[in-house]
Amino acid sequence: MVKLVFVFLIHFIFCLDKLCKTMCHNPHPQSYMQLQSIEDQPLEGEMIEHIAAYQSISSSSTLLYGAMATLDVYESLNVMDGQIASAEIWVENYQKDHSALVNVVQVGWNIQPSYYGDNKTHFLIGWTAGYKSPGCFDLKCDGFVRVKYAPITPGDTLEGKSKISIKIFKSKHDGNWWLYFAHVGKKLAPVGYWPKALFGGLADHANYVTWGGYTRSLLGDPSPLMGNGNWPGPGSASFQDVQYVNADGSVHPPKPNEVHSRVTDTGCYRVSEFMTDRFQYGGPGGCTS
């Protein structure tokens, strides 16, 4: 089941370049989600995707109410048109035998020239509710409700090497999925929320969480670097203060037996050992398949 969740996770991110632009297929072979736009044309060619991350060891009966972490942010990375390099937190609800109904919210930083029109690092949010609604990224459709005086707007650029803190959690007061954000040294503040009415299973709880890096590129082309391009270790990209969020909004770090690593190709990307509430990740890329 964990493998199926990971496959959907990768497939969902693959649709990033197509969301609000073209057809985005869902894992169910008989159906698809379609979003149209004249803003961009789909890239030609088969895409490859890679992830280096830690994921919760969960089941369909697991009850999770959010996640948080502090991420290193990098800019001026050599990410080409048609490629993606990102680091994110994914919170989802997946039920066995109902993969088409999977619900996901995701937040992090993203470099994607074909989506943003530049090579800058952007603050990214996204959501989908499977068949119920294909959702979108940033503020490209109705769904995410931004609050007044938010410390950042989805899609904003993130300049300079820095750190950002992200907390995604289901509020015990209104049942909505809230997003809090802070630049390093600042206090977490609300950006907005995804109303629970958007979702199916995620309206009640999540059962999988993933923290990590992701890349996408054309098959046959060298994949981009992940993180800052360094192998995990001193000076590499990291996730720190990795936490689960409890039903009451409090947090606790995952126990060693509650997470496991997911790496698609250790020749290009890797993760370090999970150390209490942090890990390093990344690599130079160069995968062509």
N, C-alpha and C positions, 0 to 999 in steps of 0.2 A: 504493500500500500504506500509506504514511504516513497518507493521508486516512482509510483504513479503520480504522487503529489509533486515530486521534483520535475517529472516530465511536463506536467501542466504548468508549473511555475516557469520553466524555460519557454514553453510554448506561448504563454501569456505575454512574457516580456518581448518575445519575437514580434508580437503584434504592435509594439510601441511605434515603429516606423510607419505602420499602416493605420493605426487608430486615428479616427477622424479623417482618413484619407482613402482607404480602400477596404477590401474584404479581409476580415480577420477570422480564421477558422478556429473552431473550438474542437477539443479532442474527440467529441462524439462524431462518428463518421457520417451521420445522416443529416446533420444540421450545422449551421454556421451563424456567426454574428456578422452583420454587414454595416459598416459606417462609410459614408461617402463624403468626399470633399474634392474640390478642384485645386486645392493648394499645392498638391504634390502628386507625382506619379510613382507607382510602386517600383522598387528597384528590381532589375532583372537578374536572375540567377539564384541558385540555392544558397541559403544562409547557414552558417555554423554559429553555434552559441556555446559559451563556456561559463562555468560558475566555479568559484572557490568560496565555500561558505560553511557555516555551522547551522544545522537545522535541528529543531526539537524532535525528540523521539516520542511520537504521539500515536494516537489511534483515533478512530471516529468518535470514541466516547470521551476523549480528553477535553477538559474544559479550560480554555485559556482566555484571558481578557485583555491581552495586549503585550507590548514589548517596548523596550527602549535601548538606546546605546548612544555613545559619542563616537563620531566618525572623523577620521582624518580626511581633509578635502584638498584636492590638488587641481591646478590649472595649467594651461599651456602644454597639455599633453598632445602627442602627435596622433590624434584620432582623425581618420580620413572620412570623407563623405561616404555614406553607406555603412559606417561602423558605429558601434556603441561601446562606451566604457563607463561603468557606473558602479556605485556602492549603495546598497539599500537595505532596508528592513521590509520583509514581507510578512503580513499577518493574514491568515486564511482559514476558511472553513471548507473542508473536503470530506465528503462522505463516500465510502466504498460503494461501487456500482452506480454512482451518480456523479461521475467526473464532470459532466456538462453543467452541473449546478454549482461548481466550485465558486466561492466568493473570495475575493482578495482585495486588500488595501496595501499599498506599498509606498514608501517614502525614502528619499535619499538624494544623492547628487548624481548628475548625468551629463556626459558629453556626447552629443549626437548632432553633427552638422546638418544632416538631412531633415531633422525635425525642428531644430531651433534656428537654422540658417547661419550658424557661426560655430567656431571651435571653442567657445567658452564653456565653463562649468556652470550648470544650472541646478537650482533646487527643484526636484521632481516629486510629484505625487501622482498616484494612479489608483484606479479601482475598477472592478468588474463584479457583476452579480450573475455571471453565466448566462443562461437563457433568459433570465428575468430582465437583465439589462447589460449590454456590452460595456457600459461605462466609458471612461476616457482618461487621459492624462492631463495634469495641471488643471486649468479651468476651461478646457475645450468643450465642455458640455455642462448642463445642469446636473447637480449632484452634490459636490462638495460645497459647503456653506462657509465662506470666509467671514471672520468676525472683525469688528472695528479694532483699529490699533494693533493689528497683527504684526509681529516682529519681522515677517517676511511674506512675500506673495509667491505662490507656486509659479515656477518658471523664471523667477529672478536669478540673476547671475551671482555666483559666489566667487569673490576675487581673492587671490593670494592663497598661499598655503595656510590652512586654518583648521579648526575643528568645529563641528556643529553637533549639538545634542538633539535627539529626536525621541519623542514619546508618543506612542499610539495606544489608546486604551478605550475600552467601552465604559462609559460613565454609568455609575450606579444610580445617578439621579435621573437622567433622561434616556438612558439606553443607547445613545448615539455613540459613534466611534470618533473620539476626539484626537486631534493632532496638536501637540505642543512642540515648540522649537526654541532653541537658544544658540547664539554664537558663543564661542568659548568665553568663559568668565561671566556670562550673563545668566539670569534666572530664566528657567523655562516659562514660556508664555503661550497662550492659545493662538493658533493660526486659524482654526476652524474645525468643522466636523462633517462627517458623512452621516446623514440621517439613517437610523436603523431601518426605516421604511424602504430604503434602496435595496436591501439585501434579503436573501432567503435564510440559509443557515447562519450566516454571519450576524444576522439580526439578534441572535441569541448569544453566541460565543464563537471563539476561534478554537481550532484544534491543532494548528501547525504554525510555527514561526520560523523564519529563516533570516539570518544576518550574513551579509557577504558581498563579494564583488561579482560583476557580470560583464561579459563582452559579447559582441556579435560582429560578424564580418562575412563577406562573400566567400563561399567555398573556393578554395584554391589560392586565395589571397592570405598573406600572413595576418593573423589576428592581432588586435592592438594590445598594448600593455594593460595590465590591471593594477589598480592602486596607484603607486608611483613608479611601477616597473621593477621594483626590487623584489627579490625573493623574501619570504617571511623571515624576520629577524630585526636586529637593531637598524633603525632608519627606514623600515618598510611601513607600508600603510597598515592601519590597525582599526579594530573596533574595541572600544573600551566601555566600561560601565555597562556591560551587557546584562540586561535584566528582563525577567518576566514581570508583567503587571497583574496583580491579584484583583479579585472581584471588588474589593473595597478601594482600589486605586493605589495601594501600597506596592512596593516592588521587592523582588528578591532575585539574586543571581541563580542561573541554572545550576543544578547539581551535575557532577561529571557524567552521571548515567542518564541525564535528561537531554543531552545533545550529542550529535555525531557530525563528523565532517562530510562534506559533499564536494568533490573535486572531479571535474570532467576529464582533465588531461594534466597530469603532474609534470609533463615535459614543458608545459607553458605557464602553469599557474599552480600555486600551492597554498595551504594554510598551515599555521603553526599548531602546536598543541594548545588546547583550550585551557587557559590559566585562570581559574576562579571566576573572573568576569570580563576576560579580554582575550583577544587573539590577534595575530598578524596574518596578513594575506597578501597575495599579489604575484607578480611575475612579469617577465618581459614579453609574453605573448609569442607570436610567430607560428601558431598552429594554422595549418592550411586545411584541416579536416576535423 
